[in-house]
Amino acid sequence: MVTAIVLIQTALGSVQAAAEALLQVPEVAEVYSVAGEYDLVAIVRVREYEQMAQVVPGALSRIPGLQRTRTLMAFQAYSRHDLERLWSVGLDEEAAREQGGAD
């Protein structure tokens, strides 16, 4: 899975409409309204790298109210949840054995 983070500036007063339109694009997984230089952040996920060109400069550029985008291609994902799952492998079984032995 290829992921991109798209930072978006919108026209004045068009944040809500632009966010709703972004969510109509199947490859857009999530949209966040944010403070700062950008108004929205969209998380785009595609299966193949080449598909990103169809989505970002293609589908997203046709959405009314989007004035400027900056796309950040993700190389690798780091997640606290993934790390917790990795390090907890077998802990559930160990806890169950300890509880069973206490009876």
Summary of the structure (lengths in Angstrom):
residues: 103
radius of gyration: 20.0
end to end distance: 46.8
largest distance: 65.8
contacts: 254
relative contact order: 0.22
helix: 40%
strand: 29%
